[in-house]
């Protein structure tokens, strides 16, 4: 019997619990420490059960008869096969050649009783695990998007090669990082981009590349296809060439991006199309959804843009002028996102959010490192947690007082939002509030534009989800 981990599955030790992360579906399955010692011996290459059992026995210092460990391993791995996370076959050759995409969506993906799972989540809240890292390898870009939060005058800096490798190695040493995202600027302008993505994949991370895709070539496609899962997030603002190219200010940019999207589609590389709703493209959203659906891409449609990271607001002139336009956009989003209506209905019927609820994952499971090696809670926020020239990533994660202040922010720290009737449906953003409203001593306030936008969205969702029969 031969077993292999699927390319989108990652095994981690989080606070002495097994964490199985499915990066394709953005899910996490938790098991106990003993199950971690079993799962960690799986690999992305087929292994026979006797070899795996021998390695597991070494983890337990030879405790327990071989046949007992072998039987327990088969029972445990059978669950993971049923979950769609592990492939199994009688023969090495057939397993090695077969790309198995089957996932049993009906399987109840639980390894721990509820009480133990609650204990894990309480421990994780007390001792967060760094799972997601975003590294901005360059501020250079071959486009000049009107809404970009990176000031155009700073787009002349690249990260040194040795600094990038050091960041990757620090993530390896931390042992919990799963998702390694590379961004820019336009990351493919970096002279060592290909070497960088090879290195990330060699170290066993799930790689995401944030790009406008205009510089993709066949060699990059081949690197992305090999090894662990790679995703590409592509900036695209319209299927209308005039609209998209006006926003990027580069004639012909849409044709190049779409041509390269077809290459990724043919190569079977997962793609997320990222767009922000703005005045120029507000009437293009449905066409983007149609295009994404036709290619099995995901469309990540953000409601609005944020201010520049130097706290200038010039780019905010790109926002939708007439907020009533969000009514039609909301209906489109509801129509093209299966399951979203039920999720929203649950939120509308749920009791109002507690003032003690935490807001987002900034600094709780992820960090961003910019081209100058400054560490931030999330991209686009100029709040610095230190510089990697002076401090190790692990020390920031474990000991930073600034980071702890970010983690401690709850809804109560947004006094107006904490009492708002529509707070269950709002996406409250510390970065946006700080950039635009200049948070005072960590008391935040969301911009008036955003509040009014969410009022339109809320009324539309209420009408579509609750009031329609």
Number of C-alpha atoms within 10 A of each C-alpha: 14 21 27 23 24 23 22 19 24 28 22 20 19 23 15 13 19 24 22 22 21 20 19 14 9 8 11 16 16 23 21 17 16 14 18 20 19 22 24 18 18 22 18 19 15 21 20 16 18 16 13 21 22 15 18 23 19 11 15 13 9 12 10 10 9 15 11 11 20 19 13 15 19 16 11 15 23 16 17 20 19 18 19 21 24 23 24 22 16 11 13 17 11 13 20 18 8 10 11 13 10 13 13 13 10 8 12 10 17 14 17 14 9 10 8 14 18 12 11 20 13 12 13 16 13 10 14 19 21 23 20 20 22 23 24 24 30 26 25 23 20 18 19 18 18 16 22 22 22 20 18 17 8 10 17 11 15 20 18 15 15 8 16 20 15 12 18 19 14 15 22 16 12 14 15 20 24 23 23 24 23 26 24 25 28 24 26 27 19 21 12 15 17 14 13 18 20 16 16 23 19 12 13 19 24 25 21 23 24 23 25 29 25 22 15 18 12 11 9 16 17 10 15 24 16 13 18 21 23 27 20 22 22 22 20 24 27 24 20 14 15 14 16 24 20 18 24 22 16 14 15 15 23 26 16 15 20 17 14 20 22 12 16 21 14 10 13 12 17 18 22 20 23 19 21 20 21 23 16 17 21 18 15 18 24 19 14 22 23 15 17 17 13 9 13 14 19 17 24 16 18 11 19 17 21 22 25 23 20 13 19 13 15 14 18 18 14 18 21 21 12 9 17 15 16 20 16 15 21 19 16 15 17 17 14 14 12 10 10 14 17 12 11 19 15 13 15 19 10 10 9 16 18 14 15 13 13 16 15 15 14 19 24 24 19 21 23 24 26 23 21 18 21 17 24 23 26 21 20 21 21 19 19 15 21 19 17 17 10 9 12 13 21 14 9 18 22 14 10 13 12 16 22 15 11 18 19 16 19 17 20 17 18 20 14 13 20 20 15 13 11 18 21 21 17 16 13 20 15 25 24 24 20 22 23 18 15 15 17 9 7 15 15 25 23 22 14 9 13 18 18 13 20 19 19 17 25 21 14 20 21 15 13 16 19 14 9 7 6
